[in-house]
Amino acid sequence: MYRKIEKTLESWKLTKQRKPLLIIGARQTGKTYIMKDFGSRSFDSTIFIDFEKKPQAKAIFEGDLDPSIILPQLEAITGTRFIAGRTLVVFDEIQACPRAITALKYFYDSGLDIHVIGAGSLLGVAIRRDDFSFPVGKVKTIRLFPLDFEEFLIAMDKMIILEACRSSFISASPLPSAVHEELLSLYRTYLVIGGMPEVVSTYLKEGSYIAAQEVQAGIFFDYRSDIAKYADDSDKVLAQRAFDTIPMQLAKENRKFQYNLIRKGATSAIFGKSLEWLCAAGLTLRCVKVTTPDMPIKAYEDVSSFKLYLLDPGLLVEMSGLPKEVILNQLGERFMGGLTENYVASSLVSSNIPLYYWESTGQAEVDFLMQAGTVVVPIEVKANEHVRSRSLSVYRERFNPLLSIRLSTRNFGLDDGLLSVPLYAAWLLNEENILHFIE
């Protein structure tokens, strides 16, 4: 199953001043498979250590962290000879051995030709701890998300229609009606299936929504188990309650996160740390309000106001209990607005776009903002063809942006600085592509 992160890994391998690599991502997004596959394709051998399955390996890092001392011990317990430049060293679930993360500094400083990757489903949580010693400046960190819609189409062997979509986006010209409708149908399938690798694989092998949803249910069980097992005792119940309210948060017309939906009297002081844990674990995506849509966007954050999305739209469908027929048959349903926003949010983060939205004293709200070069671009999201938007009109009149984007089920088009992009093409909204329309 092709993942775009493969290009990043190949580029990293060839970098001369190469830092150890850390892959951060939620459980079951494919980290272990990707590292093993990369090792088998691009190296002569792989030394693989999973610190949760082989906890005795932690003892190697209790003493001297010099790679010349550590590597022979890794060879001994794995039975794999290390060859400089030709062996990949993988530390999976590395957060279970904090000293191994600290050791990455010495791997980098050694000057030896060592390719080393660490990953962990709760690595994001671990490196946020106050007592954690992180090798700042000595590692390269990347994030792995579920398959986006482009990767989903590649998995389904839809390369021809994928290229047609890309071409129409760049030219801002409509696709033929039949192709547009086929992509909309595939998009709706993606909303139900989502991008978790095992779910996609199960759907492709069995052609069954029921089988895919059974896998999704198992993933939710694992996520709840992680909260119960790894969250601090004071945060476990709070994190679980906050996690369970996500469908309710997104069902509202105003999707700003409201603590009182968790329980009466809930506040950020009580639940703030729990929400941070969910985001650090990769289970949720936070979209922060911006008071002024100017650059740099981060300088105008209002961190007290935010929206919270689930990492994957398919998991949101399963979590909410929304019947798949509502999505596949285009039935009217209020929750579709929140689901569509969640899909766009997951698409943007997969393209390394930070999540921001703009609101004007409750009078107007633009769903997302992105920075392309020196320009801030508003992005409005509509779940269907009804695209009239007072909020986007207010924004355009007030700030006169060079480019605005409207995502809906309508075809491609560009009129008076407003770029119409079908929802299925949200994966194309990256900085390089947007600059094409601005420059």
C-alpha positions as CSV (number, residue, x, y, z in Angstrom):
1,M,0.0,0.0,0.0
2,Y,1.7,3.2,-1.2
3,R,2.2,6.0,1.3
4,K,3.5,9.4,0.3
5,I,5.9,9.3,3.3
6,E,8.0,6.9,1.3
7,K,9.4,9.8,-0.7
8,T,10.4,11.5,2.5
9,L,12.2,8.4,3.7
10,E,14.1,7.9,0.5
11,S,15.2,11.6,0.6
12,W,16.3,11.2,4.2
13,K,18.3,8.2,3.4
14,L,20.4,10.1,0.8
15,T,21.0,13.2,3.0
16,K,24.6,13.6,3.9
17,Q,24.1,15.5,7.2
18,R,21.4,13.0,8.2
19,K,19.8,13.1,11.6
20,P,18.0,10.2,13.3
21,L,14.4,10.2,12.2
22,L,11.4,10.1,14.6
23,I,8.0,9.2,13.1
24,I,5.0,10.4,15.3
25,G,1.5,9.2,14.6
26,A,-1.5,7.6,16.2
27,R,-1.7,3.8,16.7
28,Q,-2.5,1.8,13.6
29,T,-1.7,4.5,11.1
30,G,1.0,2.2,9.5
31,K,4.3,3.3,11.2
32,T,5.6,-0.2,11.8
33,Y,4.7,-1.5,8.3
34,I,6.3,1.5,6.6
35,M,9.6,1.2,8.6
36,K,9.9,-2.6,7.9
37,D,9.0,-2.1,4.2
38,F,11.5,0.7,3.9
39,G,14.2,-1.4,5.4
40,S,13.5,-4.4,3.1
41,R,13.4,-2.2,0.0
42,S,16.2,0.2,0.6
43,F,18.7,-1.6,2.8
44,D,20.6,-4.9,2.9
45,S,19.4,-5.6,6.4
46,T,17.3,-4.2,9.2
47,I,17.9,-4.3,13.0
48,F,14.4,-4.1,14.4
49,I,13.6,-3.6,18.1
50,D,10.0,-3.1,19.5
51,F,10.4,-2.0,23.1
52,E,6.9,-3.0,24.1
53,K,7.3,-6.6,22.7
54,K,10.9,-6.9,23.8
55,P,11.2,-4.9,27.0
56,Q,14.5,-6.6,27.9
57,A,16.1,-4.6,25.2
58,K,15.8,-1.5,27.4
59,A,18.7,-2.8,29.4
60,I,21.1,-2.0,26.5
61,F,20.4,1.7,27.1
62,E,20.9,1.8,30.9
63,G,24.6,2.3,30.6
64,D,26.9,4.0,28.1
65,L,25.0,5.5,25.2
66,D,28.0,5.4,22.8
67,P,26.8,3.8,19.5
68,S,30.0,1.7,19.3
69,I,28.9,0.0,22.6
70,I,25.1,-0.2,21.8
71,L,25.4,-1.5,18.2
72,P,27.1,-4.8,19.1
73,Q,24.5,-5.5,21.7
74,L,21.7,-4.8,19.2
75,E,23.5,-7.2,16.8
76,A,23.6,-9.9,19.5
77,I,19.9,-9.8,20.5
78,T,18.6,-9.6,17.0
79,G,21.1,-11.8,15.2
80,T,21.6,-9.2,12.5
81,R,25.0,-7.8,11.6
82,F,25.2,-4.0,11.4
83,I,26.9,-2.7,8.3
84,A,27.4,1.1,8.1
85,G,25.3,2.7,5.4
86,R,23.6,-0.6,4.5
87,T,21.7,-1.5,7.7
88,L,18.6,0.3,8.9
89,V,18.2,0.5,12.7
90,V,14.6,0.7,13.8
91,F,13.3,1.4,17.4
92,D,9.6,0.8,17.5
93,E,7.5,2.0,20.4
94,I,10.5,4.0,21.4
95,Q,8.6,6.0,23.9
96,A,8.7,2.9,26.1
97,C,12.5,3.4,26.4
98,P,13.2,7.1,27.0
99,R,17.0,6.4,27.2
100,A,16.8,5.2,23.6
101,I,15.5,8.5,22.5
102,T,18.2,10.3,24.4
103,A,20.7,8.0,22.7
104,L,19.7,9.3,19.3
105,K,21.8,12.4,20.1
106,Y,24.9,10.3,20.3
107,F,24.1,8.4,17.1
108,Y,24.0,11.7,15.3
109,D,27.1,13.1,17.0
110,S,29.1,9.9,16.4
111,G,29.8,10.8,12.7
112,L,29.2,7.1,11.8
113,D,27.1,6.2,8.8
114,I,24.0,5.1,10.8
115,H,20.5,5.1,9.5
116,V,18.2,5.0,12.5
117,I,14.5,5.5,12.8
118,G,12.4,5.6,15.9
119,A,8.6,5.6,16.1
120,G,5.8,5.2,18.6
121,S,2.0,5.5,18.9
122,L,2.4,7.6,22.0
123,L,5.7,9.2,21.2
124,G,3.9,12.6,20.9
125,V,2.7,12.2,24.5
126,A,6.1,11.2,25.8
127,I,8.1,14.1,24.4
128,R,5.7,16.6,26.0
129,R,6.4,15.4,29.5
130,D,8.3,17.9,31.7
131,D,10.7,15.2,32.9
132,F,11.5,14.0,29.4
133,S,15.0,14.6,27.9
134,F,14.5,15.2,24.2
135,P,17.5,15.6,21.9
136,V,16.5,19.0,20.5
137,G,18.3,19.8,17.2
138,K,19.7,16.3,16.9
139,V,16.7,14.5,15.3
140,K,14.3,15.0,12.4
141,T,10.6,14.6,13.3
142,I,7.8,13.8,10.8
143,R,4.2,12.9,11.4
144,L,2.2,10.1,9.8
145,F,-1.5,10.3,9.4
146,P,-4.1,7.9,7.9
147,L,-4.3,7.5,4.2
148,D,-5.6,10.7,2.5
149,F,-7.9,10.5,-0.4
150,E,-5.1,10.5,-3.0
151,E,-3.5,7.5,-1.2
152,F,-6.9,5.8,-1.0
153,L,-7.4,6.2,-4.8
154,I,-3.9,4.8,-5.4
155,A,-4.7,1.8,-3.2
156,M,-7.9,1.3,-5.3
157,D,-5.8,1.4,-8.5
158,K,-7.5,4.6,-9.7
159,M,-4.5,6.2,-11.2
160,I,-6.1,7.5,-14.4
161,I,-8.9,9.3,-12.7
162,L,-6.5,10.6,-10.1
163,E,-4.4,12.2,-12.8
164,A,-7.5,13.7,-14.4
165,C,-8.4,15.3,-11.0
166,R,-4.9,16.7,-10.7
167,S,-4.9,18.2,-14.2
168,S,-8.3,19.9,-13.7
169,F,-7.2,21.4,-10.4
170,I,-4.1,23.0,-11.9
171,S,-6.1,24.4,-14.9
172,A,-9.2,25.2,-12.7
173,S,-11.3,23.7,-15.5
174,P,-14.3,21.4,-14.9
175,L,-14.0,17.7,-15.3
176,P,-16.4,15.9,-17.6
177,S,-19.6,15.3,-15.7
178,A,-19.3,11.5,-15.6
179,V,-15.7,11.7,-14.2
180,H,-16.8,14.3,-11.6
181,E,-19.7,12.1,-10.4
182,E,-17.4,9.0,-10.2
183,L,-15.0,10.9,-8.0
184,L,-17.8,12.1,-5.8
185,S,-18.9,8.5,-5.4
186,L,-15.4,7.4,-4.5
187,Y,-15.2,10.3,-2.1
188,R,-18.3,9.2,-0.3
189,T,-16.9,5.7,0.0
190,Y,-13.8,7.2,1.5
191,L,-15.9,9.1,4.1
192,V,-17.3,5.7,5.3
193,I,-14.0,3.7,5.0
194,G,-11.6,6.4,6.0
195,G,-7.8,6.1,5.7
196,M,-6.7,3.7,8.5
197,P,-4.5,1.2,6.6
198,E,-6.0,-2.0,8.0
199,V,-9.5,-0.7,7.4
200,V,-8.7,0.1,3.8
201,S,-6.9,-3.2,3.3
202,T,-9.9,-5.1,4.7
203,Y,-12.3,-3.2,2.4
204,L,-10.2,-3.9,-0.7
205,K,-9.8,-7.6,0.1
206,E,-13.4,-8.3,1.1
207,G,-15.4,-5.5,-0.6
208,S,-17.5,-5.3,2.6
209,Y,-18.4,-2.2,4.5
210,I,-19.4,-4.4,7.5
211,A,-16.0,-6.1,7.6
212,A,-14.3,-2.6,7.4
213,Q,-16.5,-1.3,10.2
214,E,-15.6,-4.3,12.4
215,V,-11.9,-3.3,12.1
216,Q,-12.8,0.3,12.9
217,A,-14.6,-0.9,16.1
218,G,-11.4,-2.7,17.0
219,I,-9.3,0.4,16.5
220,F,-11.7,2.3,18.8
221,F,-11.3,-0.3,21.5
222,D,-7.5,0.0,21.2
223,Y,-7.7,3.8,21.5
224,R,-9.8,3.6,24.6
225,S,-7.5,1.1,26.0
226,D,-4.5,3.4,25.4
227,I,-6.3,6.2,27.3
228,A,-7.0,3.9,30.2
229,K,-3.4,2.5,30.2
230,Y,-1.2,5.4,29.4
231,A,-3.0,8.7,30.4
232,D,-2.1,10.0,33.8
233,D,-4.5,8.7,36.5
234,S,-6.0,12.2,36.9
235,D,-6.6,12.5,33.2
236,K,-8.0,9.1,32.3
237,V,-11.7,9.6,32.9
238,L,-11.5,13.2,31.7
239,A,-9.8,12.3,28.5
240,Q,-12.3,9.5,27.8
241,R,-15.3,11.9,28.4
242,A,-13.8,14.5,26.2
243,F,-13.0,12.0,23.4
244,D,-16.6,10.6,23.5
245,T,-18.1,14.1,22.9
246,I,-16.5,14.7,19.5
247,P,-19.5,13.6,17.5
248,M,-21.7,16.0,19.6
249,Q,-19.2,18.8,19.1
250,L,-19.3,18.4,15.4
251,A,-23.1,18.0,15.2
252,K,-23.6,21.6,16.3
253,E,-24.0,24.4,13.8
254,N,-21.3,26.3,15.6
255,R,-18.5,23.7,15.9
256,K,-16.4,25.5,18.4
257,F,-15.5,23.1,21.2
258,Q,-17.8,23.6,24.2
259,Y,-16.7,22.1,27.5
260,N,-20.2,22.0,28.9
261,L,-21.0,19.2,26.4
262,I,-18.6,17.0,28.4
263,R,-20.5,17.8,31.6
264,K,-22.2,20.7,33.3
265,G,-19.7,23.1,34.8
266,A,-16.7,21.7,32.8
267,T,-13.9,24.2,32.1
268,S,-10.6,24.4,30.4
269,A,-8.9,24.3,33.8
270,I,-10.4,20.9,34.4
271,F,-10.2,19.3,30.9
272,G,-7.4,21.3,29.3
273,K,-4.7,18.7,30.0
274,S,-6.9,15.9,28.9
275,L,-7.5,17.5,25.5
276,E,-3.7,18.1,25.2
277,W,-3.2,14.4,25.8
278,L,-5.7,13.5,23.0
279,C,-4.0,15.8,20.5
280,A,-0.5,14.6,21.5
281,A,-1.5,11.0,21.1
282,G,-2.7,11.9,17.6
283,L,-6.3,10.9,18.2
284,T,-7.7,14.4,17.7
285,L,-6.8,17.4,15.5
286,R,-7.1,20.9,17.0
287,C,-8.2,23.9,14.8
288,V,-7.4,27.2,16.5
289,K,-9.3,30.5,16.1
290,V,-7.4,33.4,14.5
291,T,-8.4,36.9,15.5
292,T,-6.9,38.7,12.5
293,P,-6.3,36.8,9.2
294,D,-2.8,38.2,8.6
295,M,0.6,36.7,8.4
296,P,2.2,35.0,10.2
297,I,-1.1,33.4,11.2
298,K,0.3,31.9,14.4
299,A,0.9,35.4,15.7
300,Y,-2.9,36.0,15.9
301,E,-4.0,32.7,17.6
302,D,-6.7,32.8,20.2
303,V,-5.9,29.5,21.8
304,S,-9.0,29.7,24.1
305,S,-11.3,29.1,21.1
306,F,-10.8,26.0,19.0
307,K,-12.5,23.2,17.2
308,L,-11.6,19.5,17.7
309,Y,-11.8,16.9,15.0
310,L,-11.1,13.1,15.0
311,L,-8.0,12.0,13.1
312,D,-9.9,10.1,10.5
313,P,-13.4,10.7,8.9
314,G,-14.2,7.0,8.7
315,L,-13.6,6.6,12.4
316,L,-15.9,9.5,13.0
317,V,-18.6,7.8,11.0
318,E,-18.2,4.7,13.1
319,M,-18.0,6.6,16.3
320,S,-21.1,8.7,15.6
321,G,-23.2,5.7,14.5
322,L,-24.2,7.6,11.3
323,P,-25.6,4.9,8.9
324,K,-23.4,4.5,5.8
325,E,-26.5,4.8,3.6
326,V,-26.8,8.5,4.6
327,I,-23.4,9.2,3.1
328,L,-23.4,6.8,0.1
329,N,-26.9,7.8,-1.0
330,Q,-26.5,11.6,-0.4
331,L,-29.3,11.8,2.0
332,G,-29.9,15.0,3.9
333,E,-28.4,15.0,7.3
334,R,-27.3,17.8,9.6
335,F,-24.2,15.9,10.8
336,M,-22.8,15.8,7.2
337,G,-21.5,19.3,7.7
338,G,-19.4,18.3,10.7
339,L,-18.2,15.1,9.0
340,T,-17.2,17.1,5.8
341,E,-15.2,19.6,7.9
342,N,-13.5,16.7,9.7
343,Y,-12.6,15.2,6.3
344,V,-11.1,18.6,5.1
345,A,-9.2,19.0,8.4
346,S,-7.6,15.6,8.1
347,S,-6.7,16.3,4.4
348,L,-5.0,19.6,5.4
349,V,-2.9,18.2,8.1
350,S,-1.8,15.4,5.8
351,S,-0.4,18.1,3.5
352,N,1.4,19.7,6.5
353,I,-1.1,22.6,6.7
354,P,-1.7,23.8,10.3
355,L,-5.4,24.1,11.2
356,Y,-6.8,27.6,11.8
357,Y,-10.2,29.2,11.4
358,W,-11.5,32.8,11.5
359,E,-14.5,34.2,13.3
360,S,-15.8,37.7,13.6
361,T,-17.6,38.3,16.9
362,G,-20.1,35.5,16.1
363,Q,-21.3,37.2,12.9
364,A,-19.2,35.3,10.4
365,E,-16.9,32.3,10.4
366,V,-14.5,30.9,7.7
367,D,-13.9,27.2,8.3
368,F,-10.1,27.2,7.6
369,L,-7.3,29.5,6.8
370,M,-4.0,28.6,5.2
371,Q,-0.8,30.6,4.6
372,A,0.7,30.3,1.1
373,G,3.9,32.3,0.9
374,T,3.0,35.8,2.1
375,V,-0.7,35.4,1.5
376,V,-3.5,34.1,3.8
377,V,-6.1,32.1,1.9
378,P,-9.6,31.5,3.3
379,I,-11.2,28.1,2.8
380,E,-15.0,27.6,3.0
381,V,-16.4,24.1,3.3
382,K,-19.8,23.0,2.1
383,A,-21.1,19.5,2.2
384,N,-23.2,19.7,-1.0
385,E,-23.9,22.0,-4.0
386,H,-25.6,24.8,-1.9
387,V,-22.6,27.1,-1.7
388,R,-24.1,30.5,-0.8
389,S,-22.0,31.7,2.1
390,R,-22.5,35.0,4.0
391,S,-19.4,34.3,6.0
392,L,-17.0,34.0,3.0
393,S,-18.7,37.1,1.5
394,V,-18.1,39.1,4.7
395,Y,-14.5,37.9,4.8
396,R,-13.8,38.8,1.1
397,E,-15.4,42.3,1.5
398,R,-13.4,43.0,4.6
399,F,-10.0,41.7,3.7
400,N,-10.0,41.5,-0.1
401,P,-7.9,38.3,-0.3
402,L,-6.0,37.6,-3.5
403,L,-7.5,34.1,-3.5
404,S,-10.4,32.4,-1.8
405,I,-11.3,28.7,-1.9
406,R,-14.7,27.0,-1.7
407,L,-14.8,23.3,-1.2
408,S,-18.2,21.7,-2.2
409,T,-19.6,19.0,-4.4
410,R,-19.5,21.4,-7.4
411,N,-17.0,21.0,-10.2
412,F,-13.7,22.9,-10.6
413,G,-13.8,26.5,-11.6
414,L,-12.2,29.9,-11.0
415,D,-14.2,33.2,-11.0
416,D,-13.2,36.6,-9.6
417,G,-10.6,35.2,-7.3
418,L,-12.8,32.4,-6.0
419,L,-11.5,28.9,-6.7
420,S,-14.1,26.2,-6.7
421,V,-12.6,22.9,-5.6
422,P,-14.6,19.6,-5.4
423,L,-14.3,18.0,-2.0
424,Y,-12.6,15.0,-3.4
425,A,-9.7,17.3,-4.4
426,A,-9.0,18.6,-0.9
427,W,-5.7,16.6,-0.9
428,L,-4.4,19.0,-3.5
429,L,-4.6,22.0,-1.2
430,N,-0.9,22.4,-0.3
431,E,1.2,25.5,-0.3
432,E,3.0,24.8,-3.7
433,N,-0.3,24.3,-5.5
434,I,-2.0,27.3,-4.1
435,L,1.0,29.5,-5.0
436,H,0.3,28.5,-8.6
437,F,-2.9,30.5,-8.5
438,I,-1.5,33.5,-6.6
439,E,1.7,34.0,-8.6
